[in-house]
Amino acid sequence: MKRKLVIITISYIIGLMWGLYFYKNIALIFCLICSIIFIIKKNKFMFIVILTILLSCIYNIMIKEQYDSKYKEIQHIELIGTIVQEYSAKEYSKQYIIKVVSINGDTNFKDTQLLVNEKIGKENISNAKYGDLVSIVGTFSKGKHNTNYKGYNYNEYLRSKEIYGIVETETNHIRVCKNNNINLYNNSLHKLYNLIKQKIYLILPEDTADICVALILGDKSNIENSVIENFSESSLSHILAISGMHMSYIILLSSFILKFCDKKKSKIAIIFIIILFCNLVGNSESIVRASIMAIIHIIGDLLHRKSDSITNLSISGLLILMINPYAIKSMSFVLSFGGTLGIILFYKLIKNKIDYIKIFNKNAITKYVKESMAISISANIIIIPIIAMYFNKISFIFIISNIFANMLLSIIMPLIITFLFMSFISINITKFLSFILNSFLYLLLYLSNISSKME
């Protein structure tokens, strides 16, 4: 039987769904009965499949109960923890993600994560920042469950980010105990992240700088809601999420820089660059998926073994879901894996069909359009049903919008990388590049705006 890891991954997901969303006793009884049947029939692989379902079910029941039981009786909270993520301040609030050291003096909560909402005034904001060890007093609550069929479940969203709940507090209830209470690697990454943002906002206008930061760092927090809506309506939301497309540009650039080095050493260096970039942009499900698949492919090259895309996709999914089962409720996870699976399954078939249209075989530009169409259609074969199920809407403008968006991004992404590189060397060259980059970013904004009105 080929692609056994794919079967194992599917088995794990079945156990996951049973453990998280169905009655645990029914799941366990079912798995035990099936295990006995397959032991009797002496089918070793099928026994492994059922055992995977059983262990996955038990593991995910434990995860679910851990989330349900932790912080169960807590309302008033006094926490000590380290700020591991800091969001931009809005008009009346600022948010942090805190990695807990203790809750009300109890260290049993250590290493859990909480989302802190700090209520702020116009000129009143705490000086707490990334990496600081802080003491916070506030009120605790868990995210709201969906109150209607297919409604938004904020509690599950928080769990998909490995967050146990929310702490509401005010500026005068936050005290910094120690600065830079974080390891050198993470501190250096954060400084690099902020440096990149500073250079972008220093030279580009704010509206295009917001898009540029989203494209290279995945930070959409400063983009206006109307712009986000335009990208969504025009089926271009995936562009603002760091994913395989962004990873491919990082790998291409790294390969170009290291092309004169020893091939084996350059591939090993690229693996480290992939891990570094993944950590830099926040380890979202989509970029972790792309990183794992790229690393497996590179390792296959190093070992002179051909890697299988579906197996690589399965391995990345299995690893992500083993670390955090609730990632399966993340739209980033579902759309990233759905789109990638669609490309793997349907790209060649659709490309071969388009080959019959002679106009697409005339020159390099028409061939690029053909490939963009094939990628867009194949990805959306799976993405469209997902969007229809979750958001109750379907958009068929994706073919046109994605073709033009991909053409723009093939220019924008290398420009962003070159722009950032030159910003450390020559301000004059950087300003010249910023003029070109800014023009293409405005074209991307214009495309999303026009496409959103073509619904």
Stockholm file with secondary structure:
# STOCKHOLM 1.0

chainA/1-455         MKRKLVIITISYIIGLMWGLYFYKNIALIFCLICSIIFIIKKNKFMFIVILTILLSCIYNIMIKEQYDSKYKEIQHIELIGTIVQEYSAKEYSKQYIIKVVSINGDTNFKDTQLLVNEKIGKENISNAKYGDLVSIVGTFSKGKHNTNYKGYNYNEYLRSKEIYGIVETETNHIRVCKNNNINLYNNSLHKLYNLIKQKIYLILPEDTADICVALILGDKSNIENSVIENFSESSLSHILAISGMHMSYIILLSSFILKFCDKKKSKIAIIFIIILFCNLVGNSESIVRASIMAIIHIIGDLLHRKSDSITNLSISGLLILMINPYAIKSMSFVLSFGGTLGIILFYKLIKNKIDYIKIFNKNAITKYVKESMAISISANIIIIPIIAMYFNKISFIFIISNIFANMLLSIIMPLIITFLFMSFISINITKFLSFILNSFLYLLLYLSNISSKME
#=GR chainA/1-455 SS CCCHHHHHHHHHHHHHHHHHHSCHHHHHHHHHHHHHHHHHHTCHHHHHHHHHHHHHHHHHHHHHHHHHHTTTTCCEEEEEEEEEEECCCCSSEEEEEEEEEEETTBGGGTTCEEEEEEECCSSCCCCCCTTCEEEEEEEEECCCCCSSTTCCCHHHHHHHTTCCCEEEEEGGGEEEEESCCSCHHHHHHHHHHHHHHHHHHHHSCHHHHHHHHHHHHCCCTTSCHHHHHHHHHTTCGGGGSCCHHHHHHHHHHHHHHTTTSCHHHHHHHHHHHHHHHHHHTTCCHHHHHHHHHHHHHHHHHHTTCCCCHHHHHHHHHHHHHHHCGGGGGCHHHHHHHHHHHHHHHHHHHHHHHHTTSGGGGSSHHHHHHHHHHHHHHHHHHHHHHHHHHHHSCCCCCHHHHHHHHHHHHHHHHHHHHHHHHHTTTCHHHHHHHHHHHHHHHHHHHHHHHHHHTTC
#=GC SS_cons         CCCHHHHHHHHHHHHHHHHHHSCHHHHHHHHHHHHHHHHHHTCHHHHHHHHHHHHHHHHHHHHHHHHHHTTTTCCEEEEEEEEEEECCCCSSEEEEEEEEEEETTBGGGTTCEEEEEEECCSSCCCCCCTTCEEEEEEEEECCCCCSSTTCCCHHHHHHHTTCCCEEEEEGGGEEEEESCCSCHHHHHHHHHHHHHHHHHHHHSCHHHHHHHHHHHHCCCTTSCHHHHHHHHHTTCGGGGSCCHHHHHHHHHHHHHHTTTSCHHHHHHHHHHHHHHHHHHTTCCHHHHHHHHHHHHHHHHHHTTCCCCHHHHHHHHHHHHHHHCGGGGGCHHHHHHHHHHHHHHHHHHHHHHHHTTSGGGGSSHHHHHHHHHHHHHHHHHHHHHHHHHHHHSCCCCCHHHHHHHHHHHHHHHHHHHHHHHHHTTTCHHHHHHHHHHHHHHHHHHHHHHHHHHTTC
//
